[in-house]
Amino acid sequence: MRLPRRLAHEEGAELVDHLGELRARLFVCLIAVSAGFVAGYVVHARLVELLLAPLPGDRKLVTFGVAEPFITSMQVSLAAGFAIALPIVLWQIWSFLAPAVQPHLQRAIAGCVAFATLLFVGGVAFSYRVALPAALKFLTTYDHSIYDIQIRARDYVSFAVAVLVAVGIVFELPAVIVTLVRLGIVSSKTLRRKRRLGYVVVAALAVALPGVDPVTTVFEMVPLLVLFEASIWLSVAVERRARSRRVAELAV
């Protein structure tokens, strides 16, 4: 099977050609996720150990069903498979949509995607080192004199992965705002004028993200507020650079 060919900007194609390309790209994504799943399963014991590292003390996970150890390992392997295959999946999605975007905007969006990838990795690292350990310390010691606190494997893996992904998504805010500014959908002037409204929306978003405890919510809200403010000033710089480039092109 040949890899799907990326169409040029405004290149003519029949509906059946688009459907064929979409099917081929979905197949590539499925193969990538499957290969990532196999790779994740090979090292799933090490992955579980890494997820357990933020837990305070020498706590071990408990299971309450015959199939739960197997299902939990499959869950960890599948999450790892999606993480490994994510660059390929995003590239396939972009390759399918890129022909509808003008060439100069394609370069800008590609740069924003690279920026967003770095931010997501930084967000996951911040969550793993700071947010997740703080949340676990709070949750696993809350009213410990009243409860015999045991941690179920399935619930812990779901919680840990949700927090890691949520904080990673939180760190995507600058990339999203810069992309909207670069495409002309919103301006830095509008962002500065509606800064207070933005803070309210950001705070509401942090509360809506995964995390049932106040510690996780705070560790999601504070970076969001800081990143929102940084996004405003980054948007100003992006607009100035784009304006300078247009002036230079007109001068030529």
N, C-alpha and C positions, 0 to 999 in steps of 0.2 A: 504493500500500500504506500502510495506517495503522500508526502506531507501536503496539506492544502496550500495553494498558492495565494499570496496576499495580493488583492486587487489594487491597482493604482487609483489615485484620486479621480473620481467621476468616471471611472472606466465602466463602460456599459456591460450589463450582465442580465440574463434572464432570471426570473424568480426561481426556476428549478436549479440554476447554477448557485444562487445564494443558499438555497436549502441544502444542496449537496455540500457546499463549503461548510455550512453550519454543522451538518452531521459529521463531517470529517474532523472538525475542530473539537466537537464534543467527544468524539472517539479518542482523540489525542489526550484530552483532559482526563478521560476515564483511565486510559493506560498509565498516565502520569500518577494519578491518585493510587491506582493499584500497585504500581512499582514502589511508591512511597510507603504504602501500607505494609508491603512485604519487608522493606528496609526497616520500618518502625518496629515490626514484630520481631525481627532478628535481635534487636537491642531493647525490647520492651522492658526487660527487667531493670536495665540501667536507667531507662526513662522514668520508671516508677520510683526508683531511688532518688532521682533528681527532683521529682515532685514531692517526695517525702522530706527532702532536706530543709525546707522552710518551717517544718513542724517543730515546735519547741520541745526540748527533751528528747528521750529515746522512744517516742510513741510509735506503735505499730498499728497498721490498719487491721480491722476485723471484717469478716464476711459472715453473712447470715443465710447463705443459700449454697446449694451444691454447685450451681453453675456460675456463681458470682465471681470467683477468681478468674475464670475463663472470659466472662463477659467484660470484666474490668480491664483485663489485658488487651482484649480486642478494642475496647474504647480508647485506650491509650495509643495503641498502634494506629488506629484510624485517625486520631487527632494528629499524630506525627506524620501520617501519610498526607493529609491535607496541607500541613505546614511545609513539607518537602516539595509537594507538587504546586504550591501556590504561585511561584514565579512563572511556571509553564502555563498554568490556568489563566493567570492575568494576561500573559502575552497572547494567548489564543483569543481571549475576549477582545483585547486591544486590536489585534490583527483583523478581526472580523469587523470592528466598528471604524477603524482608521480611514478607510476609503471615503467615508462621509465627512471627514474633517480636512480642512485646507492644509497644505503641506507645512506652512510656517507655524500653524497651530499644533500640528503633529509633533514637531520638535519640542514645543513648549510643554505639551502634555506628557511627552516621554520624560522630560526633565522633572516634571512634577511627580510622576510615578516613581522615579528613582528616589526623589526626596521623601516621598511617602513611605517607601520601603525602609529607608534608614530610620525614619521616625517610628515606624511600627516596631522594628527590632529594638530601638531604644526604649520604647514603652514597655515591651515585654521584659527587657532586662531590668528596668526600674521596678516593675511589678514583682518580679521574682526576688529581687534583692531587698526591696523596701516595703512595698504595699502588702504583698502576700504574707510575709513573716509577721508584720505588725497586726494584720487582721486575724491571723491564726493564733497569735499569742493572746489577743483579747478574747476570741471566741472559745478557745480551748481551756481558758482559766476562769471564765465567767461563772460565778456561783459554784466553784468547784467543790466547796464544802457541802453543797446540797446534792449535787448530781455525781453519779459515777460516769464520768465522761469517757465514752469510747467512740472511736471514729470509724465509721463504715467506709470501706474502700470505694464503693460505687459513688457515694455522696461526696467523698473528699475529692476524688478525681474530677467529678463534674464541677465542683466549686472552684478548685484550683485552676482548671483550664478556663472557666468562665472569667475569673478575675484576671488572669494573664491576658486573655484576648480583649477584655473590656478596657484595660489600661492601655494596651497596644492601640486600640481604636481611638481612645482619648487623645493619644499623641499624634493622631492623623489630622487634628484640627488645623494646624498651620498649612498643611499641604492642600486641604480642601479649600480653605479661604483663598490662598494664593492662586489656586487653579481658577476659582470663580472670578477673581480680579483679573487674571491674565486673559480670560475669555471675554471680559467686559460685562459679565453678568452683574457684578457689584463693584463698587469703587471704594477706595480707602476713605474718601470723604464721607460716604454713607456709613461706613463702619465706625468712624470716629464720632459722627453725629448721633448714632444710635448705640453708643458704647454701653450705656446703662441697661438698655433692653437686652443687649447681647449678654451681659453678665447674668441677668435673670434666666435667659434661655439656657446658658451654659450650666448654671446651678441646677435647673430642672433636669437637664440631661444627665448630670452626675447622679442625681437621686434615682433616675430611671434605669441606670446601668446596673448590671448584676452586683450584688453585695447587700446582704441583709443587715449588716452591722454599721454603726456610725464610723468606725475606723476606716473600713473600705471606702465608704462614701466620701470621707474627707480626703483620702489619698487619691480618689478619682476627681474630686472637685477642685482641689488646689492646683494640680497640674493643668486642668482645663482652663481655669481663670488666667493662670500665667501664660499658657500657650495662646489663649485668645488675645491677650494684650500684645504678646509678641507678634501675633499674626497681623495685627493692625499696622504695626511699624514695618514689618516685612513687606506688607502690601504697598506701603508708601514707597519703599525702595524699588519694588518691582515696577510700579507705575513710572517712577522717574527714569529707570533704565529703559523701559519701553519707549518713553517719550524721547529720550536722547537718541535711541536707535532710529526712530522715525525722522528726527531732525537731520541726522547724518545721512540717511537715505535720500531725503529731499535735497540736501546740499550737493550730493553727487549728481 
